[in-house]
Amino acid sequence: DVQLQASGGGLVQTGGSLRLSCVVSGLSFGDIAVGWFRQTPGKGREAVSCLSMYDGSTYFADNVKGRFTISSDNAKNTVDLQIDSLKPEDTAVYYCVAQETYWGQGTLVTVSS
């Protein structure tokens, strides 16, 4: 079975940082792309970042460039999303997704102003 387990969310103040982690199992890790999406009731679903384990290419949404960093640990099959300079508008449930098909459970990030 394919499983993605996200963790690391929490409540932080504006300007703070969080590190989200996603553990992927059931897939050939070196051959996949893993992305992070976020969802809020008002804005809907948004793709924020993606990393291809195959060629190392990355994607960042314009509104997170310079603040979000994505990385992987191939030995642990994990993909981390480092979020710095958090803003209230970053408040959302964050999901990790493999191959745009397999979704993990979300982890809630709340940024207080």
QUIWOBEL-V393146 format. One record per pair of residues at least 12 apart in sequence whose ideal C-beta (glycine too) atoms are under 7 Angstrom apart, sorted by the first residue. I is the first residue (numbers start at 1). GAP is how many residues later the second one is. Records with the same first field share a line. If there is no record, write none. Layout:
BEGIN
I->GAP + GAP
END
This chain:
BEGIN
1->25
2->24 + 25 + 96 + 100
3->22 + 23
4->18 + 20 + 92 + 94 + 98 + 99 + 100
5->17 + 18 + 99
6->14 + 16 + 88 + 89 + 90 + 98 + 99 + 100 + 101
7->14 + 100
8->12 + 13 + 99
9->85 + 98 + 99 + 100
11->99 + 101
12->74 + 99
13->99
14->72 + 73 + 74 + 97 + 98 + 99
15->70 + 71
16->70
17->66 + 67 + 69
18->65 + 68 + 91
19->61 + 63
20->16 + 60 + 61 + 63 + 74 + 87
21->57 + 59
22->12 + 56 + 57 + 74 + 82
23->54 + 55
24->53 + 55 + 74
25->52
27->71
29->24 + 45 + 48
30->23 + 24 + 44
31->22 + 23
32->21 + 66 + 67
33->17 + 18 + 19 + 20 + 66
34->17 + 45 + 62 + 63 + 64
35->12 + 14 + 15 + 62
36->12 + 13 + 45 + 58 + 60
37->58 + 60
38->54 + 55 + 56
39->53 + 54 + 56
40->51 + 52
46->15
47->14
48->13 + 16 + 20
49->15 + 19 + 21 + 32
51->19 + 21 + 28
53->19 + 21
58->12
67->16 + 17 + 18
68->13 + 14 + 15
69->13
79->17
86->25
87->24
88->23 + 25
90->19 + 21
91->18 + 19 + 20
92->17
93->13 + 15
94->12 + 13 + 15
END
